Amino acid sequence: MTENSKAPGFSNWSCPLPLADYPTIVMGHGGGGKLGNELVEHLFLPAFRNPALENLGDAAVFETAGARLAMSTDSFVVQPLFFPGGSIGDLAVNGTVNDLAVSGAEPKFLSASFILEEGFPLSQLAAIVGAMAKAAATARVQIVTGDTKVVERGHGDGCYITTAGVGVLRSNTAVGPKRAKSGDAVIVSGTIGDHGMAIMSVREGLEFESQIRSDCAALNGMIAEVLDGVGAAVHAMRDPTRGGLASTLNEIACSSDVGVALDEASIPVRPEVQSACELLGLDPIYVANEGKAVFFVAPEAAERVVEILRAHPLGKDAARIGHVTAEHKRMLVARTALGANRVIPTMIGEQLPRIC
């Protein structure tokens, strides 16, 4: 055992050894990869263990006073605060709405908490709040409570936002990360990597013939149309944010104890996003999205789901990209354009920090 693993607090963790290699928090702990998963599995989950938390979905699902509800929370620290296609305000609303929607719930109410840095321009705060109000109206949710704190100049990076959301579960829907089945079709609602590369194009000053814009959007309307159309044929849904499509599919494979096989050529990627990824040495399958959903559906309903998605403005580039298999359990494998197979692991940390 290393000296670091003997530090205060480690002895009470359920499995200290993986985390003992990192006695302090690093950026990768927030990237949606293996480091973040270890924090959840070995620290947070043992400390807070309960049935609602153990599902480890995008939202907790529970019943109280006869009502079936979903609840989610998220924090937003994106830099820059404003980017092509959105702002931290849009992200704060849409991110929580989407976490509820992919859990099979109709989003209803949000909270919003602001941590503001001394000296932050009120004009920028007003623009962020205005974007949140517009996004909430578009998603048909209400922001019903909140909080504001101010920290000293140099300690807050402008503005951080934390949101929580509550939604009502649909009566005819039972979806979750543990419900994917062998034979299920894997469908993505559109092009991947748009959000992460929109952020990076601004940070790096990259210019392309077509500007890369974030896909930030509320997906609850589109998802509701899918569930109305095929109902129980949808077994699992996720929005592939931090860690991108690869992390999301790996998580589902592990949670459901199945394998996921992808056809790499079928994964939709915009040419400008692909070019930006190649320029920066990134793989778009790991790049964050903020307006896409992944569906695991019974094979007989796959064509209908793609049809419904493509009829919606937010799903016009939807594609069937793979299937669930009983082989190579708990692994994500892709068939390349050359006909070879490659394993796509969960990343240790993240390619792109501070993208949401």
MIVO-921964 format. One line per field, with one value per residue (C-alpha): residue number from 1; residue in one letter; chain; x, y, z. Coordinates in Angstrom, 1 decimal. Layout:
MIVO-921964
pagu <- [NUM_...]
lomar <- [A_...]
kolvo <- [A_...]
xx <- [X_...]
yy <- [Y_...]
zz <- [Z_...]
***
This chain:
MIVO-921964
pagu <- [1_2_3_4_5_6_7_8_9_10_11_12_13_14_15_16_17_18_19_20_21_22_23_24_25_26_27_28_29_30_31_32_33_34_35_36_37_38_39_40_41_42_43_44_45_46_47_48_49_50_51_52_53_54_55_56_57_58_59_60_61_62_63_64_65_66_67_68_69_70_71_72_73_74_75_76_77_78_79_80_81_82_83_84_85_86_87_88_89_90_91_92_93_94_95_96_97_98_99_100_101_102_103_104_105_106_107_108_109_110_111_112_113_114_115_116_117_118_119_120_121_122_123_124_125_126_127_128_129_130_131_132_133_134_135_136_137_138_139_140_141_142_143_144_145_146_147_148_149_150_151_152_153_154_155_156_157_158_159_160_161_162_163_164_165_166_167_168_169_170_171_172_173_174_175_176_177_178_179_180_181_182_183_184_185_186_187_188_189_190_191_192_193_194_195_196_197_198_199_200_201_202_203_204_205_206_207_208_209_210_211_212_213_214_215_216_217_218_219_220_221_222_223_224_225_226_227_228_229_230_231_232_233_234_235_236_237_238_239_240_241_242_243_244_245_246_247_248_249_250_251_252_253_254_255_256_257_258_259_260_261_262_263_264_265_266_267_268_269_270_271_272_273_274_275_276_277_278_279_280_281_282_283_284_285_286_287_288_289_290_291_292_293_294_295_296_297_298_299_300_301_302_303_304_305_306_307_308_309_310_311_312_313_314_315_316_317_318_319_320_321_322_323_324_325_326_327_328_329_330_331_332_333_334_335_336_337_338_339_340_341_342_343_344_345_346_347_348_349_350_351_352_353_354_355_356]
lomar <- [M_T_E_N_S_K_A_P_G_F_S_N_W_S_C_P_L_P_L_A_D_Y_P_T_I_V_M_G_H_G_G_G_G_K_L_G_N_E_L_V_E_H_L_F_L_P_A_F_R_N_P_A_L_E_N_L_G_D_A_A_V_F_E_T_A_G_A_R_L_A_M_S_T_D_S_F_V_V_Q_P_L_F_F_P_G_G_S_I_G_D_L_A_V_N_G_T_V_N_D_L_A_V_S_G_A_E_P_K_F_L_S_A_S_F_I_L_E_E_G_F_P_L_S_Q_L_A_A_I_V_G_A_M_A_K_A_A_A_T_A_R_V_Q_I_V_T_G_D_T_K_V_V_E_R_G_H_G_D_G_C_Y_I_T_T_A_G_V_G_V_L_R_S_N_T_A_V_G_P_K_R_A_K_S_G_D_A_V_I_V_S_G_T_I_G_D_H_G_M_A_I_M_S_V_R_E_G_L_E_F_E_S_Q_I_R_S_D_C_A_A_L_N_G_M_I_A_E_V_L_D_G_V_G_A_A_V_H_A_M_R_D_P_T_R_G_G_L_A_S_T_L_N_E_I_A_C_S_S_D_V_G_V_A_L_D_E_A_S_I_P_V_R_P_E_V_Q_S_A_C_E_L_L_G_L_D_P_I_Y_V_A_N_E_G_K_A_V_F_F_V_A_P_E_A_A_E_R_V_V_E_I_L_R_A_H_P_L_G_K_D_A_A_R_I_G_H_V_T_A_E_H_K_R_M_L_V_A_R_T_A_L_G_A_N_R_V_I_P_T_M_I_G_E_Q_L_P_R_I_C]
kolvo <- [A_A_A_A_A_A_A_A_A_A_A_A_A_A_A_A_A_A_A_A_A_A_A_A_A_A_A_A_A_A_A_A_A_A_A_A_A_A_A_A_A_A_A_A_A_A_A_A_A_A_A_A_A_A_A_A_A_A_A_A_A_A_A_A_A_A_A_A_A_A_A_A_A_A_A_A_A_A_A_A_A_A_A_A_A_A_A_A_A_A_A_A_A_A_A_A_A_A_A_A_A_A_A_A_A_A_A_A_A_A_A_A_A_A_A_A_A_A_A_A_A_A_A_A_A_A_A_A_A_A_A_A_A_A_A_A_A_A_A_A_A_A_A_A_A_A_A_A_A_A_A_A_A_A_A_A_A_A_A_A_A_A_A_A_A_A_A_A_A_A_A_A_A_A_A_A_A_A_A_A_A_A_A_A_A_A_A_A_A_A_A_A_A_A_A_A_A_A_A_A_A_A_A_A_A_A_A_A_A_A_A_A_A_A_A_A_A_A_A_A_A_A_A_A_A_A_A_A_A_A_A_A_A_A_A_A_A_A_A_A_A_A_A_A_A_A_A_A_A_A_A_A_A_A_A_A_A_A_A_A_A_A_A_A_A_A_A_A_A_A_A_A_A_A_A_A_A_A_A_A_A_A_A_A_A_A_A_A_A_A_A_A_A_A_A_A_A_A_A_A_A_A_A_A_A_A_A_A_A_A_A_A_A_A_A_A_A_A_A_A_A_A_A_A_A_A_A_A_A_A_A_A_A_A_A_A_A_A_A_A_A_A_A_A_A_A_A_A_A_A_A_A_A_A_A_A]
xx <- [0.0_1.4_2.0_-0.8_-3.4_-2.8_-4.0_-7.0_-10.2_-8.8_-9.2_-13.0_-13.4_-14.8_-11.9_-9.1_-6.4_-7.6_-8.1_-5.0_-2.9_-4.6_-4.5_-5.8_-8.5_-7.3_-9.2_-9.8_-12.1_-14.7_-14.4_-16.9_-14.2_-12.7_-11.4_-14.9_-16.5_-14.1_-15.1_-18.7_-18.1_-15.6_-16.5_-19.9_-21.9_-20.7_-21.3_-24.8_-26.0_-29.7_-31.9_-32.6_-28.9_-27.7_-29.4_-26.7_-28.8_-28.9_-31.7_-32.8_-36.2_-38.4_-41.9_-43.4_-46.9_-48.1_-46.3_-43.5_-40.8_-37.4_-34.8_-31.5_-28.8_-25.9_-23.2_-21.9_-18.5_-18.0_-15.4_-16.0_-19.4_-20.7_-20.0_-21.4_-24.9_-25.4_-24.1_-23.7_-27.4_-28.7_-26.5_-27.8_-31.4_-31.1_-28.6_-31.0_-34.0_-32.3_-31.2_-34.8_-36.1_-33.8_-34.9_-38.4_-39.8_-41.6_-39.5_-41.5_-39.5_-35.9_-33.9_-30.9_-28.0_-25.4_-21.8_-20.6_-17.2_-16.8_-16.4_-18.5_-20.3_-24.0_-24.6_-23.2_-25.2_-28.4_-27.6_-27.1_-30.3_-32.2_-30.8_-32.0_-35.5_-35.8_-34.5_-36.9_-39.8_-38.8_-38.6_-41.8_-40.4_-40.4_-37.5_-39.1_-36.3_-32.7_-29.8_-26.9_-23.5_-20.6_-16.9_-13.9_-12.3_-10.1_-11.8_-14.9_-14.0_-16.9_-20.0_-20.8_-24.4_-25.9_-29.4_-31.7_-34.8_-37.9_-40.0_-43.0_-42.4_-44.5_-46.9_-46.1_-42.3_-39.6_-36.1_-32.8_-29.1_-29.5_-32.3_-30.4_-30.9_-29.0_-30.3_-31.3_-30.6_-28.4_-29.6_-28.2_-30.4_-27.8_-24.2_-21.8_-19.0_-20.7_-20.7_-17.2_-15.7_-17.7_-16.1_-12.6_-12.9_-13.4_-10.6_-8.1_-9.2_-10.0_-11.8_-13.6_-15.7_-18.8_-18.8_-19.0_-22.0_-23.0_-25.9_-27.2_-31.0_-33.8_-34.6_-37.8_-40.2_-38.3_-38.0_-41.7_-42.5_-40.3_-41.9_-45.4_-44.6_-43.0_-43.5_-42.0_-39.8_-37.3_-35.2_-32.6_-31.7_-28.8_-27.6_-23.9_-22.4_-19.0_-16.9_-19.0_-20.7_-18.0_-18.3_-22.1_-22.1_-19.5_-21.5_-24.6_-22.6_-21.3_-24.6_-26.6_-23.8_-23.9_-21.6_-22.2_-21.1_-20.8_-20.5_-18.1_-19.0_-22.6_-21.8_-22.8_-20.1_-20.1_-17.1_-16.0_-16.2_-14.1_-11.6_-11.3_-10.8_-8.1_-6.4_-6.4_-5.7_-9.1_-11.5_-15.1_-16.6_-15.2_-16.2_-19.1_-22.6_-25.4_-28.3_-28.1_-29.7_-28.8_-31.6_-31.4_-34.6_-36.0_-34.9_-38.4_-38.9_-35.6_-36.8_-39.8_-37.6_-35.3_-38.3_-39.8_-36.4_-35.8_-39.2_-38.2_-36.0_-33.5_-33.3_-32.9_-29.5_-30.5_-28.9_-28.8_-25.2_-25.0_-26.5_-26.3_-24.7_-24.2_-20.6_-17.7_-19.8_-19.1_-17.2_-17.7_-16.3_-16.5_-16.0_-13.9_-14.1_-11.3_-13.3_-11.3_-12.6_-11.3_-12.1_-13.2_-12.5_-13.7_-11.1_-9.2_-10.1_-11.2_-10.0_-11.6_-11.9_-14.6_-16.9_-20.1]
yy <- [0.0_3.4_6.2_8.2_5.5_6.0_9.6_10.5_9.3_6.5_3.8_4.2_3.9_0.7_0.1_2.7_1.3_2.7_6.2_6.1_6.8_10.3_11.6_15.0_15.8_16.2_17.5_14.0_13.3_15.5_14.2_11.4_8.7_6.0_8.5_10.0_6.5_5.5_8.5_7.4_3.7_3.8_7.1_8.6_5.4_3.7_6.8_7.6_4.1_3.8_2.1_5.2_6.1_2.6_2.7_5.3_6.7_10.2_10.8_9.1_7.4_6.9_6.8_9.0_9.6_7.5_9.6_8.2_10.9_11.5_13.9_15.1_17.6_19.0_21.7_23.8_25.4_25.7_28.1_30.3_31.3_32.2_30.0_29.4_27.9_28.7_29.8_28.4_29.5_27.3_24.4_24.7_24.3_21.9_19.6_18.9_18.7_16.1_14.0_13.8_13.1_10.2_8.7_8.4_11.5_14.6_17.5_19.9_22.0_23.2_25.0_27.2_28.1_30.7_31.2_34.5_36.1_39.6_41.9_39.8_42.2_42.4_42.6_39.1_37.8_39.3_37.6_34.3_34.6_35.6_32.5_30.4_31.9_31.3_27.7_27.0_28.4_26.3_23.1_24.0_23.8_26.3_27.5_27.6_28.2_29.1_30.6_33.1_33.2_35.6_34.7_37.0_38.2_35.6_32.6_32.0_32.2_34.4_32.3_28.7_27.4_24.3_23.1_20.4_19.1_17.1_15.3_12.9_9.4_8.2_5.5_3.2_3.5_1.6_2.6_2.5_1.8_-1.8_-2.6_-3.0_-6.5_-8.6_-7.9_-4.3_-1.7_1.3_4.5_8.0_11.1_13.0_14.1_13.6_15.9_19.2_20.8_19.8_21.0_24.3_25.0_24.0_26.0_29.1_28.3_27.5_30.2_27.6_28.8_26.6_27.2_26.4_27.6_24.7_25.3_23.6_21.2_22.4_21.8_20.4_16.9_16.2_16.9_14.7_11.9_12.1_11.6_8.4_7.1_7.9_6.0_2.8_2.8_-0.2_-1.0_1.6_-0.2_2.5_6.1_8.3_11.8_11.4_14.5_14.3_11.5_11.5_8.6_6.1_6.7_6.4_3.2_1.7_2.6_0.9_-2.2_-2.5_-1.7_-4.2_-6.8_-6.9_-6.1_-3.2_-3.6_-0.4_0.1_3.0_4.2_4.6_7.1_10.6_13.3_16.7_17.2_20.4_18.5_15.6_18.1_19.9_16.6_15.5_18.9_18.6_14.8_14.0_11.2_12.5_9.4_10.8_14.4_15.8_16.4_18.6_17.9_14.3_11.1_7.4_4.9_1.1_-0.3_-3.7_-4.5_-4.7_-1.0_0.3_1.6_3.3_5.1_6.4_7.5_9.4_11.0_12.2_13.8_16.0_19.1_17.9_14.4_14.9_13.2_10.2_6.9_3.3_2.8_-0.7_-3.4_-5.1_-8.5_-11.3_-11.5_-9.4_-8.5_-5.1_-4.0_-1.5_-2.8_-1.0_-2.3_0.1_1.2_-1.3_-4.2_-4.6_-4.5_-2.2_-2.0_1.4_1.8_4.3_7.1_7.6_11.2_13.6_14.9_18.3_20.0_22.5_21.8_21.8]
zz <- [0.0_-0.9_1.6_0.0_0.6_4.4_4.3_6.5_5.0_2.8_5.4_5.3_1.6_0.2_-2.2_-1.6_-3.9_-7.3_-5.8_-3.7_-6.8_-6.8_-3.3_-4.6_-7.1_-10.7_-13.7_-14.9_-11.9_-13.6_-17.1_-17.2_-17.4_-15.2_-12.6_-12.1_-12.1_-9.3_-7.2_-7.5_-7.0_-4.1_-2.3_-3.0_-3.5_-0.3_1.8_0.5_-0.5_-1.1_-3.8_-5.8_-6.0_-6.8_-10.2_-11.3_-14.1_-15.4_-12.8_-9.6_-10.0_-6.9_-5.6_-2.9_-1.8_-4.7_-7.3_-9.5_-9.9_-11.3_-9.9_-11.3_-10.4_-12.3_-12.1_-15.0_-15.1_-18.9_-20.3_-22.2_-20.7_-24.2_-27.3_-30.8_-30.3_-26.6_-23.2_-19.7_-19.1_-22.0_-20.8_-17.2_-18.2_-21.1_-19.4_-16.5_-18.7_-20.8_-17.8_-16.7_-20.2_-20.9_-17.6_-19.0_-17.1_-18.2_-16.7_-14.6_-12.2_-11.9_-9.2_-10.1_-7.9_-8.9_-7.6_-8.9_-8.7_-7.3_-10.3_-12.7_-15.1_-14.4_-18.2_-18.7_-15.8_-17.3_-20.6_-18.9_-16.9_-20.1_-21.9_-19.0_-19.0_-22.8_-22.6_-19.7_-21.7_-24.8_-22.7_-20.9_-17.4_-14.6_-12.5_-9.1_-6.6_-6.4_-4.5_-5.1_-3.5_-4.3_-3.8_-3.7_-7.0_-8.4_-6.8_-9.0_-12.7_-13.3_-12.9_-12.0_-12.0_-10.3_-11.3_-10.0_-11.7_-10.9_-13.4_-13.5_-14.8_-17.7_-16.7_-19.7_-19.7_-17.8_-19.0_-17.3_-17.7_-16.6_-19.1_-22.4_-23.9_-26.4_-29.9_-29.1_-31.8_-30.8_-32.3_-31.9_-32.6_-34.7_-35.3_-32.4_-31.1_-32.0_-28.5_-27.5_-30.7_-30.6_-27.3_-28.5_-31.7_-29.6_-27.2_-29.9_-32.4_-35.1_-38.2_-40.7_-43.8_-41.6_-38.0_-35.5_-33.3_-30.1_-30.3_-26.9_-26.9_-24.7_-26.0_-23.9_-26.8_-29.2_-26.7_-25.8_-29.5_-29.5_-26.4_-27.6_-30.9_-29.6_-25.8_-24.0_-27.0_-25.7_-23.0_-22.2_-23.1_-22.3_-23.3_-24.2_-22.5_-20.8_-22.2_-25.4_-27.1_-26.1_-22.3_-22.5_-24.4_-22.1_-19.1_-20.5_-21.5_-18.0_-16.2_-18.4_-18.5_-22.3_-25.2_-27.6_-31.3_-33.4_-37.1_-37.1_-40.6_-39.5_-36.8_-38.0_-37.7_-39.3_-41.7_-39.9_-36.5_-38.0_-39.3_-36.0_-34.2_-36.6_-36.2_-32.4_-32.3_-30.8_-31.4_-31.9_-30.2_-26.9_-27.5_-25.5_-26.8_-25.3_-27.6_-28.6_-27.2_-27.5_-27.6_-27.0_-28.5_-29.5_-33.0_-34.5_-33.4_-34.7_-38.1_-36.5_-33.9_-36.6_-38.7_-35.7_-34.9_-38.4_-38.6_-35.6_-36.1_-33.5_-34.9_-38.6_-38.7_-36.6_-37.4_-36.4_-35.4_-33.8_-31.7_-28.3_-28.2_-25.7_-26.9_-25.4_-22.3_-20.7_-23.7_-26.6_-29.9_-33.3_-36.8_-38.7_-42.3_-43.1_-41.7_-38.5_-35.0_-32.3_-28.6_-27.5_-23.8_-21.3_-21.0_-17.8_-17.6_-20.3_-23.6_-23.1_-19.7_-18.8_-21.6_-19.6]
***
